Amino acid sequence: MPEIAVSEILPAAVAPPQASSDAQLIEIWLHGRPAHTQRAYAADIARFCSVARKPLPAVTLADLQRFADSLDTDTLASASRYRILSAVKSLLAFGHRLGYLTFDVGRALRLPAVRSRLAERILPEADVHRILNLETNQRNRALLLLLYASGVRVSEVCGIYWRDVQANGDGAQVTVFGKGGKTRAIQLPASVATALSKLRGDASEDDPVFRSRKRGAALKTVAVLRIVRHAARHAGIELQVSPHWLRHAHASHALDRGAPIHLVQATLGHASITTTGRYLHARPSDSSSRFLAV
């Protein structure tokens, strides 16, 4: 009688789920994300759970579709609806990969189309220069210069310490720890290097570049938002300008002036060149309309 292998009798071992409850799954899913992302995603999932009123393993595609319909209101922007549903889909896919959920019911949910508002958030060069030139506070002007010249995210600029700034030729180099846990070095022009040099004073390598006046600690993102918004209003710009608008301006103006798209991608820290390419489409330099008899 031929010998039968044990593997032919016993079923293949199945790895046990790495989460034992919805709360634990959400905690694992959020782990390692930036604090502001955790807060936003946790609120999105709580919103979904309050509508679904059932544990995640019992959620069906119909539940997701009803939730998506409930978000279709005049008070909620399309981008917000997209973000909320993306968060729910991400959690369900993660739960399925971990073995906590038998099926990934979120895979079949269609996300709403989102109209791009990028063009509305790109300031003309003249407006940016007016913001920079009218700022008289030394720290705030250096902050605005760095945001525009480097295109860094607001969370990145808040995390820059003097040890991250080095002289580099006539200018300087700043090293930032960015989105996705990636580090990148950015070359800065001489004008920004000079502004930073004047700002440093007797600060040590371990001091933040942009400090709060009261506590001396690194500026929080909300403080940077206030500085940018105040500078924009002082320059006569009534739009709700944010630090990210200066990042948009950096990308658009650099491309307009002939910067290679791959260089802009590397400077901004985009994972995909497709993301950088959005700026080319948002502010095209030519159009077929030029060939029409109108």
C-alpha distance (Angstrom), angle and dihedral (degrees) to the residues before:
residue distance angle dihedral
M1 . . .
P2 3.82 . .
E3 3.77 117.5 .
I4 3.81 113.9 -107.4
A5 3.78 117.7 -142.1
V6 3.78 116.4 -123.9
S7 3.82 89.5 -127.8
E8 3.82 88.6 64.1
I9 3.80 92.0 57.4
L10 3.80 104.5 38.1
P11 3.81 120.6 60.3
A12 3.77 118.0 -114.2
A13 3.80 113.0 -86.8
V14 3.77 113.8 -100.1
A15 3.79 118.0 -149.2
P16 3.80 111.0 -119.7
P17 3.81 117.5 -116.2
Q18 3.80 112.7 -87.9
A19 3.80 92.1 -139.8
S20 3.79 128.0 54.8
S21 3.81 100.0 -168.4
D22 3.79 142.0 21.8
A23 3.81 90.5 -105.7
Q24 3.80 92.4 53.2
L25 3.80 91.8 46.8
I26 3.80 91.1 52.4
E27 3.80 91.0 47.1
I28 3.83 91.8 52.4
W29 3.80 91.2 44.8
L30 3.83 92.2 52.7
H31 3.79 95.0 43.8
G32 3.80 115.3 119.2
R33 3.79 96.1 11.9
P34 3.84 120.0 123.8
A35 3.82 113.7 -85.4
H36 3.82 94.6 -112.7
T37 3.81 90.6 49.4
Q38 3.80 90.8 50.3
R39 3.80 91.0 52.3
A40 3.80 93.4 48.6
Y41 3.81 95.0 45.4
A42 3.81 93.5 44.3
A43 3.81 89.2 53.5
D44 3.83 90.8 48.5
I45 3.82 92.5 51.6
A46 3.81 92.2 44.9
R47 3.80 88.3 53.2
F48 3.79 90.9 52.4
C49 3.81 94.0 46.3
S50 3.82 91.5 50.7
V51 3.81 89.2 56.9
A52 3.82 99.0 38.8
R53 3.83 93.9 47.2
K54 3.81 93.3 -165.7
P55 3.81 137.2 89.0
L56 3.80 116.0 -85.8
P57 3.85 95.1 -110.1
A58 3.82 88.2 60.6
V59 3.82 95.6 49.6
T60 3.81 115.2 117.4
L61 3.79 133.6 -163.9
A62 3.81 88.0 -105.8
D63 3.83 88.9 58.2
L64 3.79 90.1 52.7
Q65 3.79 92.5 48.0
R66 3.81 91.8 50.1
F67 3.79 89.4 50.0
A68 3.80 90.9 49.6
D69 3.81 89.7 51.3
S70 3.81 90.2 50.4
L71 3.81 89.5 58.4
D72 3.80 92.4 56.2
T73 3.79 96.1 100.3
D74 3.79 134.3 129.9
T75 3.81 91.3 -118.6
L76 3.81 95.8 59.2
A77 3.80 119.3 72.3
S78 3.79 117.9 -130.3
A79 3.80 90.3 -118.3
S80 3.81 89.8 55.6
R81 3.81 91.7 50.2
Y82 3.79 89.2 49.9
R83 3.82 92.3 50.3
I84 3.82 93.9 48.0
L85 3.80 94.1 49.3
S86 3.81 91.5 43.4
A87 3.80 89.3 54.5
V88 3.81 92.1 51.0
K89 3.82 92.0 47.3
S90 3.80 90.3 48.8
L91 3.81 92.6 51.5
L92 3.80 93.1 48.6
A93 3.81 92.4 48.0
F94 3.81 89.9 48.7
G95 3.81 91.3 49.5
H96 3.79 90.2 51.3
R97 3.81 92.4 50.0
L98 3.80 90.1 51.7
G99 3.79 92.1 50.7
Y100 3.81 93.8 -115.7
L101 3.81 92.1 112.6
T102 3.80 121.1 47.9
F103 3.81 93.4 -150.0
D104 3.80 135.2 23.2
V105 3.80 96.4 -129.8
G106 3.80 90.9 171.2
R107 3.80 92.8 68.0
A108 3.81 91.7 78.2
L109 3.81 94.3 49.6
R110 3.79 112.6 106.8
L111 3.79 115.5 -138.0
P112 3.82 117.7 -134.3
A113 3.77 119.2 -104.0
V114 3.79 112.7 -104.8
R115 3.77 122.7 -149.3
S116 3.80 111.1 -132.4
R117 3.81 112.6 -117.3
L118 3.78 93.8 178.5
A119 3.82 95.2 112.3
E120 3.81 89.6 57.2
R121 3.81 90.7 56.2
I122 3.80 98.2 51.9
L123 3.79 110.6 97.6
P124 3.82 119.4 -149.6
E125 3.81 114.7 -108.4
A126 3.79 90.7 -111.7
D127 3.82 91.1 58.2
V128 3.80 92.7 48.8
H129 3.80 92.1 49.3
R130 3.80 90.3 48.7
I131 3.82 90.1 52.7
L132 3.81 90.8 50.3
N133 3.79 97.2 43.3
L134 3.80 96.5 47.3
E135 3.82 94.6 51.3
T136 3.82 107.6 100.6
N137 3.81 99.8 176.2
Q138 3.81 108.0 98.7
R139 3.81 96.8 -143.9
N140 3.78 94.6 43.4
R141 3.80 93.6 47.7
A142 3.81 91.3 50.6
L143 3.81 88.7 49.0
L144 3.80 92.8 50.9
L145 3.80 91.5 45.9
L146 3.79 92.2 51.5
L147 3.80 93.7 46.7
Y148 3.79 91.4 53.0
A149 3.81 99.6 36.7
S150 3.81 95.4 46.7
G151 3.81 101.8 30.3
V152 3.82 90.2 -139.6
R153 3.79 121.9 162.6
V154 3.79 118.8 -106.5
S155 3.82 91.5 -111.5
E156 3.80 89.0 52.5
V157 3.79 95.3 50.7
C158 3.81 90.5 50.7
G159 3.80 89.1 55.2
I160 3.81 97.5 53.1
Y161 3.81 116.2 114.7
W162 3.78 127.6 -175.2
R163 3.80 90.7 -102.9
D164 3.83 86.0 64.5
V165 3.82 92.5 59.9
Q166 3.80 119.6 78.2
A167 3.78 133.5 171.2
N168 3.80 112.4 -106.5
G169 3.79 117.1 -178.3
D170 3.79 110.1 -59.5
G171 3.77 90.9 -19.7
A172 3.77 136.5 37.6
Q173 3.76 141.1 -105.4
V174 3.78 125.6 -131.7
T175 3.79 123.6 -163.7
V176 3.80 116.8 -152.4
F177 3.77 132.8 -172.0
G178 3.75 103.5 -138.4
K179 3.77 147.9 177.7
G180 3.78 115.8 -38.1
G181 3.80 92.0 22.2
K182 3.81 92.4 -75.0
T183 3.80 124.5 145.6
R184 3.79 121.1 -148.8
A185 3.81 135.2 174.9
I186 3.80 120.2 -136.5
Q187 3.78 126.4 -162.2
L188 3.83 113.7 -133.9
P189 3.82 127.2 -157.5
A190 3.80 122.1 -113.6
S191 3.82 93.3 -101.7
V192 3.81 91.4 60.7
A193 3.81 92.3 42.9
T194 3.82 89.4 54.0
A195 3.81 92.7 49.2
L196 3.81 91.1 50.3
S197 3.80 92.2 46.5
K198 3.81 91.3 54.6
L199 3.78 90.1 48.4
R200 3.81 97.7 51.9
G201 3.79 101.7 69.9
D202 3.83 109.5 160.5
A203 3.82 95.1 -22.3
S204 3.80 115.4 142.3
E205 3.79 127.8 -128.1
D206 3.80 89.7 -98.9
D207 3.82 95.8 54.2
P208 3.81 120.9 100.4
V209 3.79 114.5 -108.9
F210 3.80 93.0 -132.6
R211 3.78 110.7 42.7
S212 3.78 134.0 -177.5
R213 3.80 111.6 -110.0
K214 3.80 93.5 -135.9
R215 3.80 103.5 42.6
G216 3.79 102.9 18.0
A217 3.80 90.1 -132.5
A218 3.79 124.5 126.7
L219 3.79 115.0 -70.5
K220 3.79 115.1 -99.7
T221 3.79 120.2 -126.2
V222 3.80 91.5 -109.8
A223 3.81 89.9 56.0
V224 3.81 91.0 51.7
L225 3.81 89.1 50.5
R226 3.82 90.3 53.6
I227 3.82 91.5 49.5
V228 3.81 93.3 50.1
R229 3.78 93.9 44.4
H230 3.82 92.6 48.3
A231 3.82 91.2 48.8
A232 3.82 91.0 50.6
R233 3.81 92.6 50.3
H234 3.81 89.9 47.3
A235 3.81 87.3 54.8
G236 3.80 90.4 53.4
I237 3.80 96.6 -104.4
E238 3.81 110.6 137.6
L239 3.81 95.9 -173.3
Q240 3.82 120.1 108.5
V241 3.80 93.0 -102.6
S242 3.81 115.9 -172.3
P243 3.82 133.2 -175.1
H244 3.82 88.5 -98.4
W245 3.80 89.3 62.1
L246 3.82 88.2 65.6
R247 3.82 88.0 52.8
H248 3.81 89.0 52.2
A249 3.81 89.8 48.0
H250 3.80 91.7 50.7
A251 3.81 92.3 53.8
S252 3.80 96.1 43.8
H253 3.81 96.8 43.6
A254 3.83 93.2 45.1
L255 3.82 91.3 51.9
D256 3.81 91.1 45.1
R257 3.81 88.7 54.8
G258 3.79 92.5 52.1
A259 3.81 103.6 -95.0
P260 3.84 111.2 159.4
I261 3.78 110.0 -105.0
H262 3.82 92.8 -128.1
L263 3.82 89.6 56.1
V264 3.81 91.4 51.9
Q265 3.81 88.7 47.8
A266 3.81 91.3 53.5
T267 3.80 93.3 46.0
L268 3.79 93.9 50.3
G269 3.80 93.5 41.3
H270 3.80 95.8 -124.6
A271 3.79 112.8 170.6
S272 3.81 91.0 -148.2
I273 3.78 130.3 36.9
T274 3.82 86.4 -139.9
T275 3.80 88.2 71.9
T276 3.80 91.0 53.2
G277 3.78 90.0 46.5
R278 3.81 90.0 65.0
Y279 3.80 88.0 78.9
L280 3.79 91.5 59.2
H281 3.80 90.4 54.4
A282 3.80 94.6 42.2
R283 3.81 93.6 58.0
P284 3.84 107.6 22.1
S285 3.79 117.0 -170.2
D286 3.80 94.1 -149.9
S287 3.77 140.6 23.9
S288 3.81 139.1 -170.4
S289 3.82 87.0 -119.3
R290 3.81 86.1 79.8
F291 3.81 88.0 71.2
L292 3.81 95.7 54.9
A293 3.80 125.9 99.0
V294 3.80 98.4 -122.3
